[in-house]
Amino acid sequence: AMRLQAPQFQALFTPGLRSVAGEHCFLYFLSSPELFEKKNYELRIAGGAVRDLLSGVTPQDIDFATTATPAEMKEMFTAAGVRLINNKGEKHGTITARLHEQNFEITTLRIDVVTDGRHAEVEFTTDWHKDAERRDLTVNSMFLGLDGTLYDFFNGYEDLKSKKIRFVGKAAERIQEDYLRILRYFRFYGRIAEKPGDHEPNTLQAIKENAKGLAGISGERIWVELKKILLGNHVNHLVQLMYELDIAQYIGLPLDGNLEEFARVSKNIQNLSPKPMTVLTSLFKGKDDVTNLDLRLKISKEEKNLGLFLVKHRQELTRAPGPEPLRPYQDFLMDSREANTNSKIFELLKYQGEEQLLKEMQEWTVPSFPVSGHDLRKMGVSSGKEIGTALQQLRDEWKKSGYHMDKEELLSCLKKL
């Protein structure tokens, strides 16, 4: 174990943990002698939060690990007047405590007794090394004591500093415990590794040999990981790798994905904050690919509609030559009868790499048509059918003018018509 020096440790915690734990830092509460210490239970910060803190990133949430069993924690928290919520994680050893409007998960150290590639049956332990051993990647297997001691059994801190992603122990064994770890490897690679292609050959070999195991993982779990990969770094490299290692077919991606288009679009889109579906659609050749993805991953209706929209319009709905490049997009939006067409058009512009047009389109406010049926009745047009026809003709004139004509101009135009 290595001890983070006091100032370094404090610097780590001030921006990170205090913001997560609110004004009265939860840590001070947890580490107060009345709780864990008094009963000789050990408590440490675990997993991803340690990785984030060591990287200077504020953790989104902080998980704790302890030698206390769920029953012992419940008794201790109840006596201290701490509210406990949902007991879903209890059989896996997790107790969720609610304090200062925050939820905190505290999990008993455990070892996997039986794993089937999807779920694990666990047994509680008080051995920190054994708990670290069952975690997926070295950078996620560290613990941080509340006194600043770092417990790092698998060189996770070294790997983090040198931006290396490695499985704990043997890659094949870790993967066979839960095949989703293949995608977690890619996700953390896209988050931490400095450059594409910096993999250990035996890791890639283990991934390739076990890729088929992903066929048994639920679509929902795969989609959560895949979306994060699509928004991380090195996405082009990682998706190409999914094809090289025979992963694509098991996670709903087309066998003959358009990797050239993917390379082009993933470059276009780099700084434009696209939706994951926008990046992914560049692999697809037609709408069947969107349907197949949906069948495998159960994507949301909104995601499916966006994929279908992009596949349909990415080639013909493009900038106009001349002084009004935005006009085709504006006209499409004005003619559309569907909800949230504007957000789909924003995604299309990202897909096309049209950064400047995207800015202009986001600043453009949809003008409202200045003439109503009431105006036409005042001019003596009485039948509903005639009003409908006249409004459509005026709408066409208004569109031709680039939506600039006002009510007066349009009504005088009606007299000519």
ZIRALIN-V533373 format. One record per pair of residues at least 12 apart in sequence whose ideal C-beta (glycine too) atoms are under 10 Angstrom apart, sorted by the first residue. I is the first residue (numbers start at 0). J is the second residue. Records with the same first field share a line. If there is no record, write none. Layout:
BEGIN
I=J / J
END
This chain:
BEGIN
0=127 / 142 / 144 / 148 / 149 / 150 / 151 / 152
1=147 / 148 / 149 / 150 / 151 / 156
2=144 / 146 / 147 / 148 / 149
3=52 / 53 / 143 / 144 / 146 / 147 / 148 / 149
4=147
5=146 / 147
7=147
8=52 / 143 / 144 / 145 / 146 / 147 / 148 / 149
9=147
10=55
11=49 / 51 / 52 / 53 / 55 / 143 / 147
12=24 / 26 / 44 / 52 / 143 / 145 / 147
14=52 / 55 / 56 / 57
15=48 / 51 / 52 / 55 / 56 / 57 / 58 / 61
16=44 / 48 / 52 / 57 / 58 / 61 / 145
17=57
18=57 / 58
19=48 / 57 / 58 / 59 / 60 / 61 / 101 / 103
20=61 / 98 / 99 / 101 / 103
21=98 / 99 / 100 / 101
22=99
23=98 / 99
24=99
25=61 / 63 / 96 / 98 / 99 / 101 / 103
26=42 / 44 / 61 / 63 / 103 / 145
27=145
28=79 / 81 / 96 / 98 / 99 / 103
29=42 / 44 / 63 / 65 / 81 / 96 / 98 / 103 / 105 / 145
30=42 / 144 / 145 / 146
31=79
33=75 / 78 / 79
34=67 / 72 / 75 / 76 / 78 / 79 / 81
35=63 / 65 / 66 / 67 / 71 / 72 / 75 / 105 / 145
36=145
37=75
38=66 / 67 / 71 / 72 / 74 / 75
39=66 / 67
40=65 / 66 / 67 / 68 / 71 / 72 / 75 / 107 / 125
41=64 / 65 / 66 / 67 / 108 / 125 / 127 / 142 / 144 / 145 / 150
42=63 / 64 / 65 / 66 / 67 / 72 / 105 / 142 / 144 / 145
43=63 / 64 / 65 / 66 / 108 / 127 / 130 / 141 / 142 / 143 / 144 / 145 / 146 / 148 / 149 / 150
44=58 / 61 / 62 / 63 / 64 / 141 / 142 / 143 / 144 / 145 / 149
45=61 / 62 / 63 / 64 / 65 / 104 / 105 / 106 / 108 / 127 / 130 / 131 / 134 / 139 / 140 / 141 / 142 / 143 / 150
46=58 / 61 / 62 / 63 / 64 / 106 / 131 / 134 / 135 / 136 / 138 / 139 / 140 / 141 / 142 / 143
47=59 / 60 / 61 / 62 / 136 / 138 / 139 / 141 / 187
48=60 / 61 / 62 / 63 / 139 / 141 / 143
49=61 / 62 / 138 / 139 / 140 / 141 / 142 / 143 / 149 / 150 / 151 / 155 / 156 / 159
50=136 / 137 / 138 / 139 / 140 / 141 / 143 / 155 / 156 / 158 / 159 / 187 / 190 / 191
52=141 / 143 / 149
53=138 / 141 / 143 / 149 / 151 / 155 / 156 / 159 / 160
54=138 / 159 / 160 / 162 / 190 / 191
56=190
60=101 / 102 / 103 / 104
61=101 / 103 / 104 / 105 / 143
62=93 / 103 / 104 / 105 / 106
63=93 / 94 / 96 / 103 / 104 / 105 / 106 / 142 / 143 / 145
64=92 / 93 / 104 / 105 / 106 / 107 / 108 / 109 / 127 / 130 / 131 / 142 / 150
65=92 / 94 / 105 / 106 / 107 / 108 / 125
66=107 / 108 / 123 / 124 / 125 / 126 / 127 / 130
67=92 / 94 / 105 / 107 / 108 / 123 / 125
68=92 / 94 / 107 / 108 / 123 / 125
69=83 / 86 / 88 / 89 / 90 / 91 / 92 / 93 / 94 / 105 / 106 / 107 / 123
70=89 / 94 / 107
71=94 / 107
72=89 / 92 / 93 / 94 / 96 / 105 / 106 / 107
73=86 / 89 / 94 / 96
75=94
76=94 / 96 / 97 / 98 / 105
79=96
81=94 / 96 / 97 / 98 / 103
82=95 / 96 / 97 / 98 / 102
83=95 / 96 / 97
84=96 / 97 / 102
85=97 / 102
88=104 / 105 / 106
89=107
90=120 / 121
91=106 / 107 / 109 / 118 / 119 / 120 / 121 / 123
92=105 / 106 / 107 / 108 / 109 / 121 / 122 / 123 / 124 / 130
93=105 / 106 / 107 / 109
94=106 / 107
106=121 / 123 / 130
107=121 / 123 / 124 / 125 / 130
108=121 / 123 / 124 / 125 / 126 / 127 / 128 / 129 / 130 / 131 / 133 / 142
109=121 / 122 / 123 / 124 / 126 / 129 / 130 / 133
110=122 / 123 / 124 / 126 / 129 / 130 / 132 / 133
111=129 / 132 / 133 / 176 / 177
113=176
114=133 / 172 / 175 / 176 / 177
115=175 / 176 / 177 / 178 / 215
116=174 / 175 / 176 / 177 / 178 / 179 / 180 / 209 / 212 / 213 / 215 / 216
117=176 / 177 / 178 / 179 / 212 / 215 / 216 / 217 / 220
118=176 / 177
119=133 / 176 / 177
121=133
127=142 / 150 / 152
128=140 / 150 / 152 / 153
129=152
130=142 / 152
131=150 / 151 / 152 / 153 / 155 / 167 / 168
132=152 / 153 / 167 / 168 / 172 / 173
133=167 / 168 / 173 / 176
134=152 / 153 / 155 / 166 / 167 / 168 / 173 / 180
135=166 / 167 / 170 / 173 / 174 / 176 / 177 / 179 / 180 / 183 / 184 / 187
136=153 / 155 / 158 / 163 / 164 / 165 / 166 / 167 / 170 / 173 / 180 / 183 / 184 / 186 / 187 / 188 / 191
137=151 / 152 / 153 / 154 / 155 / 156 / 157 / 158 / 159 / 163 / 164 / 165 / 166 / 167 / 168
138=151 / 153 / 154 / 155 / 156 / 157 / 158 / 159 / 160 / 162 / 163 / 164 / 165 / 167 / 187 / 190 / 191
139=153 / 155 / 159 / 164 / 167 / 183 / 187
140=152 / 153 / 154 / 155 / 158 / 166 / 167 / 168
141=153 / 154 / 155 / 156 / 158 / 159
142=155
152=167
153=165 / 166 / 167 / 168
154=167
155=167
158=191
159=191
161=191 / 192 / 193 / 197
162=188 / 190 / 191 / 192 / 193 / 194 / 197
163=188 / 191 / 192 / 193 / 197 / 198 / 199
164=183 / 184 / 185 / 186 / 187 / 188 / 189 / 190 / 191 / 192 / 197 / 198 / 199 / 202
165=184 / 198 / 199 / 202
166=180 / 183 / 184 / 199 / 201 / 202 / 205 / 206
169=201 / 202 / 205
170=184 / 199 / 201 / 202 / 203 / 204 / 205 / 206 / 208 / 209
171=201 / 202 / 204 / 205 / 206 / 208 / 209
172=205
173=202 / 205 / 209
174=202 / 205 / 206 / 208 / 209 / 210 / 212 / 213
175=205 / 208 / 209 / 212
177=212 / 216 / 220
178=206 / 209 / 210 / 211 / 212 / 213 / 214 / 215 / 216 / 220 / 221 / 249
179=212 / 213 / 216 / 217 / 220 / 221 / 223 / 224
180=206 / 209 / 212 / 224
181=205 / 206 / 207 / 209 / 210 / 212 / 213 / 216 / 221 / 224 / 241 / 244 / 246 / 249 / 250
182=206 / 213 / 216 / 220 / 221 / 222 / 223 / 224 / 225 / 227 / 228 / 237 / 241 / 246 / 250
183=224 / 227 / 228
184=198 / 202 / 203 / 205 / 206 / 224 / 228 / 237
185=206 / 224 / 225 / 227 / 228 / 231 / 233 / 234 / 236 / 237 / 238 / 240 / 241 / 244 / 246
186=223 / 224 / 225 / 226 / 227 / 228 / 229 / 230 / 231 / 237
187=227 / 228 / 231
188=202 / 228 / 231 / 232 / 233 / 236 / 237 / 240
189=227 / 228 / 229 / 230 / 231 / 232 / 233 / 234 / 236 / 237
190=227 / 228 / 230 / 231 / 232 / 233
191=231 / 232
192=231 / 232 / 233 / 236 / 237
193=232 / 233
194=232 / 233 / 236
195=232 / 233 / 234 / 235 / 236 / 237 / 239 / 240
196=233 / 236 / 240
197=233 / 236
198=236 / 240
203=240 / 243 / 244
204=244
205=244
206=240 / 241 / 243 / 244 / 245 / 246
207=240 / 243 / 244 / 245 / 246
208=244 / 245
209=244 / 246
210=241 / 244 / 245 / 246 / 247 / 248 / 249 / 250
211=245 / 246 / 248 / 249
212=249
213=241 / 245 / 246 / 247 / 248 / 249 / 250 / 251
214=248 / 249 / 250 / 295
215=249
216=249 / 250
217=295 / 296 / 297
218=250 / 251 / 292 / 293 / 294 / 295 / 296 / 297 / 298
219=296 / 297 / 298
220=296
221=249 / 250 / 251 / 295 / 296 / 297
222=250 / 251 / 275 / 292 / 295 / 296 / 297 / 298 / 299 / 302
223=296
224=250
225=238 / 241 / 250 / 251 / 252 / 275 / 279 / 292 / 296 / 298
226=274 / 275 / 276 / 278 / 279 / 296 / 298 / 302
227=275
228=241 / 275 / 278 / 279
229=265 / 268 / 273 / 274 / 275 / 276 / 277 / 278 / 279
230=268 / 272 / 273 / 274 / 275 / 278
232=269
233=265
234=261 / 262 / 265 / 266 / 268 / 269 / 275 / 278 / 279
235=258 / 261 / 262 / 263 / 264 / 265 / 266 / 269 / 278 / 281
236=262 / 265
237=265
238=252 / 256 / 258 / 261 / 262 / 265 / 278 / 279 / 281 / 282
239=256 / 258 / 261 / 262 / 265
241=256 / 282
242=254 / 255 / 256 / 258 / 261 / 282
247=282
248=295
249=295
250=292 / 295 / 296
251=279 / 288 / 291 / 292 / 293 / 294 / 295 / 296 / 297 / 298
252=279 / 282 / 283 / 288 / 291 / 292 / 295 / 296
253=282 / 283 / 284 / 285 / 287 / 288 / 289 / 291 / 292
254=288 / 291
255=282 / 284 / 288
256=279 / 281 / 282 / 283 / 284 / 288
257=280 / 281 / 282 / 283 / 284 / 288
258=281 / 282
259=281
260=280 / 281 / 282 / 283 / 284 / 313 / 350
261=278 / 279 / 280 / 281 / 282 / 283
262=281
263=281 / 350 / 352
264=277 / 278 / 279 / 280 / 281 / 282 / 309 / 313 / 349 / 350 / 351 / 352
265=278 / 279 / 281 / 282
266=352
267=281 / 348 / 349 / 350 / 351 / 352 / 353 / 354
268=281 / 346 / 349 / 350 / 351 / 352 / 354
269=349 / 352
270=349 / 354
271=345 / 346 / 348 / 349 / 350 / 352 / 353 / 354 / 357
272=345 / 349
273=345 / 346 / 349 / 350
274=301 / 302 / 305 / 306 / 342 / 343 / 345 / 346 / 349
275=298 / 302 / 305
276=289 / 292 / 298 / 299 / 301 / 302 / 303 / 304 / 305 / 306 / 308 / 309 / 346
277=302 / 305 / 306 / 309 / 343 / 345 / 346 / 347 / 348 / 349 / 350
278=346 / 349 / 350
279=292 / 298 / 302 / 305 / 306 / 309
280=292 / 302 / 305 / 306 / 307 / 308 / 309 / 310 / 313 / 346 / 347 / 350
281=309 / 310 / 313 / 350
283=306 / 307 / 309 / 310 / 313
284=310
285=307 / 310 / 311
286=303 / 306 / 307 / 310 / 311
287=310
288=306 / 310
289=302 / 303 / 304 / 305 / 306 / 307 / 308 / 309 / 310 / 311
290=303 / 306 / 307
292=306
293=306 / 307
301=338 / 339 / 342 / 343
304=337 / 338 / 339 / 343
305=339 / 342 / 343 / 346 / 347
306=346
307=343
308=337 / 340 / 343 / 344 / 346 / 347
309=343 / 346 / 347 / 349 / 350 / 351
312=327 / 328 / 331 / 343 / 344 / 347 / 350
313=347 / 350 / 351
314=351
315=327
316=328 / 330 / 331 / 344 / 347 / 348 / 351
317=347 / 348 / 351 / 353 / 356
318=348 / 351 / 353 / 355 / 356
323=401
324=353 / 355 / 356 / 359
325=344 / 348 / 353 / 355 / 356 / 357 / 359 / 360 / 363 / 401
326=398 / 401 / 402
327=344
328=340 / 341 / 344 / 345 / 347 / 348 / 353 / 356 / 357 / 359 / 360 / 363
329=344 / 359 / 360 / 363 / 365 / 366 / 398 / 401 / 402
330=398 / 401 / 402
331=343 / 344 / 347
332=344 / 360 / 363 / 365
333=365 / 366 / 368 / 394 / 397 / 398 / 402
334=394 / 398
340=365
341=360 / 361 / 363 / 365
344=356 / 357 / 360 / 361
345=357 / 360 / 361
347=360
348=360 / 361
363=402
365=402
366=397 / 401 / 402 / 403
367=402
368=390 / 393 / 394 / 397 / 398 / 402 / 406 / 409
369=393 / 397 / 402 / 404 / 405 / 406 / 407 / 408 / 409 / 410
370=389 / 390 / 393 / 394 / 397 / 404 / 405 / 406 / 409 / 410 / 412 / 413
371=386 / 390 / 406
372=386 / 387 / 389 / 390
373=386
374=386 / 389 / 390 / 393 / 406 / 409 / 410 / 413
375=387 / 389 / 390 / 393 / 410 / 413
377=410
378=410 / 413 / 414
380=413
388=416
389=413 / 416
390=409 / 413
392=409 / 412 / 413 / 416
393=406 / 408 / 409 / 410 / 412 / 413 / 416
394=409
396=408 / 409 / 412 / 413 / 415 / 416
397=409 / 412
400=412
END
